[in-house]
Every structure is written in structure tokens, then in C-alpha cells.
Amino acid sequence: MSFCRKFYTADLHLGHHGILRHCPVTRPYDTVDDMDRAIVDRINERVSAADILYVVGDFAISGDAEYVRHLFHSINCHKVLIVGNHDLDRKGRVNRNIRDLPWDIPPTHALETTDEGCRIYLSHYACRVWPASHHGSYHLYGHSHGNLSPLGRSRDVGIDCPDTRFAPLSFREIQESLLDD
């Protein structure tokens, strides 16, 4: 997998009507289509085709497989999914509309990567400790929609966090945000 830069985001909730009621401050859209277009546009403003986007859970919530596929292909970069609660079906399996997309690697419940020479643990859920947490690694998560404050080298990277401005962050931006706390 060859790419230029890495970006991190979570909780896109593409196609999800209920999220407009759940997050009215960060998602002040009249329709889900308007919200989805804004999310895709904000991502594409930051990434290029050679970049990789780590989606740390809750990519899309829609029964319309073609619509989900269209949104997936509208995002102009490589994509990796760390599975979130809304990416699963009622039996706890990755939803077919999500699983069958051409992700760079199959969707996974947690993942370790490196960026800027640092070790990063990705999980949709916030952890108190994570692999190498006592040795300087970072932990990026979603699920809390900006309602859980960063702690040490751990933070929510979801689009509903005020400092994400509804867009993915680079690791350097994430590091800077943690230094500000």
C-alpha cells in the first residue's frame, strides 16, 4: 500500500437520519443528503488520492447498499475501517453494505499503525490503557461524538469534535491538540 499522508476521523454516520437529531449543533443540516455531501466535501478538501484515511468507526448507517457504495467511492483516497458499533448487523457481524466495500484492508475491530515515528492504537471505543500506552504510544477513538475529553495521549478524532471542523485530522494536528490540553 503506497500513500503520501495519513488522516484520521470517526463517526461519519453517512446516511444516518437519526444523527441529525443526536448532534444538532455539529450537524445543522436539513437533510441527510446535505450532511453526507458536506462530510465527503470536507474529507476531499484535505486528502488526495494517494493518502490514506483511517475511519475509526461508524462509517455509514444505511440499508441502501448502492448509496453507501457511492459515498465510499466519492471519498478520494485509500480507506481503512476500524469497526464501530453502527458498522455491525444485529448478529454482531460487519454489515454487508460496509464489509463488501473495497477497503484497503478488511474492516477490523482494532488496529495499530505508526505515523511520524509514533505508535498509534486505533479503536472505536476509548480505552484507559492500550498497547504501549506506558511507552509513549497514542490512542485514537470515536464513539463519544466530542463528549469525552482527551486524556494524556488519547483522544476522540470524530467529526463532531469542535477542533476537527467536520474533517479528518493529520497526526501532527492530533499531537498539537494534545499539547494544548
C-alpha positions, 0 to 999 in steps of 0.5 A: 500500500503506497500513500503520501499522508495519513488522516484520521476521523470517526463517526461519519454516520453517512446516511444516518437520519437519526444523527441529525437529531443526536448532534444538532449543533455539529450537524445543522443540516436539513437533510441527510443528503446535505450532511453526507455531501458536506462530510465527503466535501470536507474529507476531499478538501484535505486528502488526495488520492494517494493518502490514506484515511483511517475511519475509526468507526461508524462509517455509514448507517444505511440499508441502501447498499448502492448509496453507501457504495457511492459515498465510499467511492466519492471519498478520494483516497485509500480507506481503512475501517476500524469497526464501530458499533453502527458498522455491525448487523444485529448478529454482531457481524460487519454489515454487508453494505460496509464489509463488501466495500473495497477497503484497503484492508478488511474492516477490523475491530482494532488496529495499530499503525505508526505515523511520524515515528509514533505508535498509534492504537486505533479503536472505536471505543476509548480505552484507559490503557492500550498497547504501549500506552506506558511507552509513549504510544497514542490512542485514537477513538470515536464513539463519544461524538466530542463528549469525552475529553482527551486524556494524556495521549488519547483522544476522540478524532470524530467529526463532531469534535469542535477542533476537527471542523467536520474533517479528518485530522493529520497526526501532527494536528492530533499531537498539537491538540494534545499539547494544548490540553 
